[in-house]
Amino acid sequence: MNGTCNRIKRLGAFVMSVILTMSVIQTVASEQQTNQVMAETTAQITVGCTNVNVRQSPTTSSPSITKLNGGHALVILDQPNGEWYHVSFTKDGNSYTGYVYAEYVTVLSAPPAAPGGSGSDADFEAYLTAQGFPESYKPYLRDLHTKHPQWKFVALQTGLDWNTVIENERNKSGQIKNLINGTSSTPRYNWRATEVGYSWANDTWSPYDGTTWFAASKDIVSYYMDPRTYLYETYIFAFEQLSYDSSIHNAAGVEAILANTFMANANPVGENRTFSAEIMEAAAKNNVSPYHLASRMRQEMGATAGVNATGASKTYPNIFNFFNIGAVDSAGGGAVEKGLAWAAASGNYGRPWNSAYKAIMGGSEYIGASYINRGQDTLYTQKFNVVYRGNLYGHQYMTNVQAPATEAAAMCRAYQANGLINSALVFKIPVYVNMPAEAVSKPADSGSPNNWLKSLTVSGYALTPTFSGSNTAYSMIVDHTVSSITVTAATVNRNANISGTGTINLAVGMNQVPITVTAQNGTQRTYTITVVRKDANGGTGTAVTNPNAPPINTGYHVSGNTISGISVGTDVSTFVTALGATGSQVTIYKSDGVTVNSGTVGTGNIVSVTNGSANATYTIIIYGDVSGDGSIGIGDLVNMKKNLLNQMNLNGVYFSAADVDKDGKITIKDLVTTKKHILGQQSITQ
């Protein structure tokens, strides 16, 4: 109804964040209104909730102002009835007031209590601050501390910039570090990267290990890299310190992790003791958590024994590798065989591993020496190396981007099954510089992102240039007698939808025909055909009402004293040539009178056309270029937003440039279109 509050399923519950510009446009509370509130009560969105609506009035039928996730700080202004709170809060630097369903609000008269813990709540708050935990971490940690007062949270101050970390971890050409599993039944198309390993034109994906492991998208990598993703009871174990502790770890806990696999209560091939017994021995000897070893073996082996667990490889008979050490991913597969080749070689860690016992003992030694003793002593830092400076962002145990969450859940189950969940555990939680203010939301697994056309035709005419799915802009000229054209198109992906095809009526002059492709995941890509219908005299320019205007013959759209239809980034010389003012002197200057002799033309530039005594001036409009610099960027988005918030008044051609959908007003739709243009997801039609 209003949101989701499910702590256990949290990793699958987050949805795509509301676009920043959309949230800004809704009701914004004035500072004056907030300052008038007396005896305010502090509160927060209940930890574990996601996507909670803040509404304009206390009813579910009221429009949503924005959405909030768990832990977001609130101030309760009043309570109009038992079901709703009237609240104020800040999000993305903007102030709001609205109504939140009371079920999703935790009232705080003081910092959340921690019954049964040592020290006061104030001590815990002071400890969090002294550790340097960001404010966005604290609601989650308070909630965990309330339930498990013996747990200790240590801030691992990496000193690394968040954006730098993501840039070094995301998949790109020559850098494949994170994979996502996709099968025919669960393809996870929207979690796969499109920058590498994907052909938009053919809608085909290249696997990077076997046939079902693909490069993970930047969004899903960011989600699993955000420490706040794991700050829940089930997943906090991604940060558990992975050294051995005889007071906590036992064979029963190991069996709980191995349950429903070939290793549960079973002996390895050729051994007279159980897997759990040998794991316990290896853990004690190498100072590694046996729960970590069991979880890692389960992650690597799966439920059914393969040749690396049975010694049955024809290439490497009687060789074992339960941890898949050396099993390097490759597009052609063969990772298991590569791991067995590594295990068969003579060398350190007791190799060759020609018995299950040697593989368990040697693999445990390898993990302890190569990772835990180098500071990579949590599931998280073994997957994302942000601590071992000898090979920062490298030296990462696995490529499965979901592995820390999967293994953490298994660790949690082991502690719960053995009644050890309230033990004095230590969790080392990374902190980065310049992190997002709120936890990264999990992208929706919403289907294919392919929004390309595989064909685009106009019946009886050829397009210029020849169609290619990667190009979105085309043009053609028709005679004055042609009053309509028929446009047909087909998508690359069968689940994508097309709008804008069919019979298109043409006005005399320039016509913009947009064909929009909406992918299965909702992203859009617009192809535009510029059709110039000649006038009765065979000309291709639009008639100008100024009788003293020198003649021009152009494909641009001339309306009164404005010129539009100019591609973003058009340089001065290209513009003058395309203007078609043959025999006339053309001068371009800015609104302050400075002549523009080079660079790109932009909104607000004035074009003077002189031929003898005849003169006309026109002002350029480039839709989306609100700042007038000839490009479309964040500054234009900010100016549009300020206009909507009444912090700036756009007038004249600058208002027109902001009205990218040309409906005579500036709305949220214009902001969304501009943002998609900046992100390369959609083109603004000029």
Secondary structure, DSSP 8 states (H G I E B T S, - for coil): ---EE-STTHHHH------HHHHHHS----HHHHHT--S-EEEEE-TTEESEEEESSSSTTS-EEEEE-TT-EEEEEEEEETTEEEEEEEETTEEEEEEEEGGGEEEESSS---TT-SS-HHHHHHHHHHHT--TTTHHHHHHHHHH-TT-EEEEEEEEEEHHHHHHHHS-BTTB---EEE--SSS--GGGB-SSSSEETTTTEE--SBTTTEEEB-HHHHHHHH-GGGG-STTTGGGGB--S--TTT--HHHHHHHHTTSTTTT---TT-SS-HHHHHHHHHHHHT--HHHHHHHHHHHH-SS--HHHHTB-SSSBT---TT-TT----TT--HHHHHHHHHHS-SSTT-S--SHHHHHHHHHHHHHHHTGGGT--SHHHHHS-SS-GGGTT---S--BTTHHHHHHHHHHHHHHHTT-TTS--EEEEEEEET--SS--------S-----EEEEEETTB--BS---TT--EEEEEE-TT--EEEEEEEESSTT-EEES-EEEE--SEEEEEEEEEE-TTS-EEEEEEEEEE--TTS--S---S-TT------SSEEETTEEE---TT-BHHHHHHHHT-TTSEEEEE-TTS-B--SSB--TT-EEEEEETTEEEEEEE--TT--SSSSS-SHHHHHHHHHHHTTSS---HHHHHHH-TT-SSS--HHHHHHHHHHHTTSS----
